[in-house]
Amino acid sequence: MRHGEAPAPERPTQPLTRPHIVAAGLRLLEREGAAGLSMRKLAGELGKAPAAVYRHVSDKRELMSLLFDEVSRRIVLPEVGDDPRTAVLEAAQSAHRVMEEHGWIAAGMLDGALLGATSMRLSEFILDALVRDGMSDAQAARLDLAIWQYLVGHLVAVRAAPYPAVPGGDGAEDYPTVRRVAPLVASMSDHERFTAGLVVLLEGAFAEPRAGHGDAASQGDAAGHGDTAAHGDAATGEAPSAGPSVSPSGADAVE
């Protein structure tokens, strides 16, 4: 500043908002992974004091839920039309693609840190499509839960233990069927393997006789199905609630 010149006006500071926090959190996650995400590092990424961040997000668990909600918006939910089975398949495929692109999601799901409003879109889509196709609430809830568990389980399994190679060495001759089949699976991409298993799951569920929406007998039958029944209310006949969901798109179903 030259002698006699007035000082330059200070540049106004942009107020911190949740969208700013979510964008910065995603940058950190993609750059450093879940282990590198902390409220302190997030504050540094934003150029703010940690207290400013805590005024908008209470802790890392809430932050992770907000980040998953943001990513969940990228899941494509197709039109159901006259083919709910294909619509559910494509929704789950889209969810798998989105979640596969963001490796931090599977671990966060396992500890329940990612439950948020937007992440329920897949469950709402699947349940609505199945009920409109004639499934009872209980049938739809069981299938939604199965899809959710299969989706998360597949993502975790792929990262923890990729599909084994064709067995060789001593004793390999004791497993002729494995040796014959393993190359077929090994040649598939992770997404193709996911789709193949999902098709089997959907074919079995869609082959079940329809009990009818709100059918009391069907609701009662749900009581014998493990954890699913734990969410049901025997007195009211309400269907058990399913876990959070996500939805996919993609036309590469395995026939």
C-alpha positions in Angstrom: 0.0 0.0 0.0 1.5 3.4 -1.0 1.7 6.3 1.3 -1.6 8.1 1.4 -3.7 5.3 -0.1 -6.7 4.0 1.8 -6.4 0.4 3.0 -8.1 -2.2 0.7 -11.5 -3.3 2.0 -11.5 -6.7 3.6 -13.0 -9.5 1.5 -16.2 -10.7 3.1 -16.0 -14.2 4.4 -18.5 -16.6 2.9 -20.8 -18.0 5.6 -20.3 -21.7 6.3 -23.2 -23.9 5.3 -23.9 -27.7 5.3 -23.5 -27.9 1.5 -20.0 -26.5 1.9 -19.2 -29.0 4.7 -20.5 -32.0 2.6 -18.5 -30.9 -0.5 -15.3 -30.6 1.6 -16.0 -33.9 3.4 -16.4 -35.7 0.1 -13.1 -34.2 -1.2 -11.3 -35.5 2.0 -12.9 -39.0 1.7 -11.9 -39.4 -1.9 -8.4 -38.2 -1.3 -7.6 -39.8 2.1 -10.3 -42.4 2.7 -12.5 -42.8 5.8 -9.4 -43.2 8.1 -8.3 -39.7 7.0 -11.6 -38.0 7.7 -11.9 -36.2 11.0 -13.7 -33.1 12.1 -10.4 -31.3 12.6 -9.2 -32.1 9.1 -12.5 -31.1 7.7 -12.2 -27.7 9.5 -8.8 -27.3 7.9 -10.1 -28.2 4.5 -12.7 -25.5 4.9 -10.3 -23.0 6.4 -12.4 -22.7 9.5 -12.1 -23.3 13.2 -13.4 -26.7 14.3 -16.1 -24.9 16.4 -17.6 -23.4 13.2 -18.0 -26.9 11.8 -19.5 -28.3 15.0 -22.2 -25.7 14.8 -23.5 -27.4 11.7 -22.6 -31.1 12.2 -22.5 -32.6 15.7 -19.9 -35.3 15.1 -18.2 -37.6 12.5 -21.1 -40.1 12.5 -23.6 -37.4 11.5 -21.1 -36.2 8.9 -20.8 -39.6 7.4 -24.5 -39.9 7.2 -24.7 -36.6 5.3 -22.0 -37.7 2.9 -23.7 -40.9 2.2 -27.0 -39.1 1.6 -25.2 -36.9 -0.9 -23.7 -39.9 -2.8 -27.1 -41.7 -2.7 -28.6 -38.9 -4.9 -26.5 -40.3 -7.7 -28.4 -43.7 -7.6 -30.7 -43.9 -10.6 -34.2 -45.1 -10.0 -35.9 -46.2 -13.3 -39.5 -46.1 -14.2 -41.3 -49.2 -12.9 -43.8 -49.4 -15.7 -45.2 -52.9 -16.3 -42.0 -54.7 -15.3 -41.2 -54.2 -11.6 -38.7 -57.1 -11.6 -36.5 -55.3 -14.2 -36.9 -52.0 -12.4 -35.8 -53.4 -9.1 -32.8 -55.1 -10.8 -31.7 -51.9 -12.5 -32.1 -49.9 -9.3 -30.0 -52.3 -7.3 -27.4 -52.4 -10.1 -27.2 -48.6 -10.0 -26.7 -48.6 -6.2 -24.0 -51.2 -6.6 -22.1 -49.1 -9.1 -22.4 -45.9 -7.0 -21.3 -47.7 -3.9 -18.5 -49.5 -5.6 -17.1 -46.2 -6.8 -16.8 -45.0 -3.2 -14.9 -47.6 -1.2 -15.7 -45.9 2.1 -19.4 -46.7 1.9 -19.3 -50.4 2.7 -17.4 -50.0 5.9 -19.6 -47.2 7.0 -22.7 -49.3 6.4 -21.4 -52.1 8.6 -21.3 -49.9 11.7 -24.6 -48.2 10.9 -23.1 -44.8 10.5 -24.6 -44.1 7.1 -28.4 -44.1 7.7 -30.0 -40.9 6.4 -33.1 -39.7 4.7 -31.9 -39.9 1.1 -30.3 -43.3 1.6 -33.8 -44.7 2.2 -34.7 -44.0 -1.5 -33.9 -47.5 -2.6 -36.0 -49.2 0.0 -38.9 -46.9 -0.7 -38.6 -47.6 -4.5 -38.2 -51.4 -4.1 -41.0 -51.8 -1.5 -43.4 -49.6 -3.6 -42.6 -51.5 -6.8 -43.1 -54.9 -5.2 -46.4 -54.0 -3.4 -47.8 -52.6 -6.6 -46.8 -55.8 -8.3 -49.0 -57.7 -5.9 -46.6 -58.8 -3.1 -47.8 -58.4 0.5 -46.0 -56.0 2.7 -44.3 -58.9 4.4 -43.1 -60.4 1.1 -41.8 -57.1 -0.1 -40.1 -56.4 3.2 -38.3 -59.7 3.1 -37.1 -59.2 -0.4 -35.9 -55.6 0.3 -34.0 -56.8 3.3 -32.4 -59.6 1.3 -31.3 -57.2 -1.5 -29.9 -54.8 1.0 -27.9 -57.5 2.8 -26.7 -59.0 -0.5 -25.6 -55.6 -1.7 -23.6 -54.7 1.4 -22.3 -58.2 1.8 -21.0 -58.3 -1.8 -19.2 -55.0 -1.5 -17.5 -56.1 1.7 -16.6 -59.5 0.4 -15.0 -58.2 -2.8 -12.8 -55.9 -0.8 -11.9 -58.5 1.9 -11.7 -61.7 -0.1 -11.8 -61.6 -3.9 -13.1 -64.7 -5.7 -10.4 -67.4 -5.4 -8.3 -68.5 -8.3 -8.7 -71.9 -9.9 -7.3 -74.4 -7.4 -4.0 -76.1 -8.3 -1.3 -78.1 -6.6 -1.6 -81.1 -4.4 -5.1 -82.2 -3.9 -6.6 -80.1 -6.7 -7.9 -83.2 -8.4 -10.3 -83.8 -5.4 -12.4 -80.8 -6.6 -13.1 -81.4 -10.3 -16.4 -79.3 -10.3 -14.7 -76.4 -8.6 -11.9 -76.5 -11.2 -14.4 -76.6 -14.0 -16.7 -73.8 -12.7 -14.1 -71.4 -11.1 -12.8 -70.0 -14.4 -16.4 -69.1 -15.4 -16.8 -66.9 -12.4 -13.2 -65.7 -12.4 -13.7 -64.3 -15.9 -16.6 -62.1 -14.7 -16.2 -58.5 -13.4 -17.3 -57.8 -9.9 -20.4 -56.0 -11.2 -21.3 -59.0 -13.4 -21.0 -61.3 -10.4 -23.2 -59.1 -8.3 -25.8 -59.0 -11.1 -25.7 -62.8 -11.5 -26.5 -63.4 -7.8 -29.1 -60.7 -7.8 -30.9 -62.2 -10.7 -31.1 -65.6 -8.8 -32.4 -63.8 -5.8 -35.1 -61.9 -7.7 -36.2 -64.9 -9.7 -36.8 -66.9 -6.6 -38.7 -64.1 -4.9 -40.9 -63.2 -7.9 -41.8 -66.9 -8.3 -43.5 -66.9 -4.9 -47.3 -66.9 -4.9 -48.7 -63.5 -4.2 -50.4 -63.3 -0.8 -52.0 -59.9 -1.5 -51.3 -56.5 0.0 -52.1 -56.4 3.7 -53.0 -60.1 3.8 -53.2 -61.0 7.5 -52.0 -64.6 7.0 -48.9 -63.4 5.1 -48.1 -60.9 7.8 -48.3 -63.5 10.4 -46.1 -65.8 8.3 -43.3 -63.2 8.5 -43.0 -63.9 12.2 -41.0 -67.0 11.4 -38.3 -65.2 9.5 -35.6 -64.2 11.9 -34.6 -60.6 12.2 -37.2 -59.5 9.8 -40.0 -60.4 12.2 -38.2 -58.5 15.0 -39.3 -55.2 13.2 -42.9 -56.4 12.8 -45.8 -55.8 15.2 -47.8 -58.9 15.8 -50.6 -57.0 17.3 -51.1 -54.6 14.5 -50.2 -56.9 11.6 -47.8 -54.3 10.3 -45.0 -55.5 8.0 -41.5 -55.6 9.3 -39.3 -52.7 8.3 -36.4 -53.2 6.0 -33.0 -51.7 6.2 -31.8 -48.7 4.3 -31.5 -49.0 0.6 -30.0 -47.7 -2.5 -31.0 -48.0 -6.1 -29.2 -48.8 -9.4 -29.5 -48.6 -13.1 -27.8 -50.6 -15.8 -28.9 -53.0 -18.5 -26.2 -55.6 -18.0 -28.4 -58.2 -16.3 -27.2 -61.8 -16.6 -29.8 -63.8 -18.3 
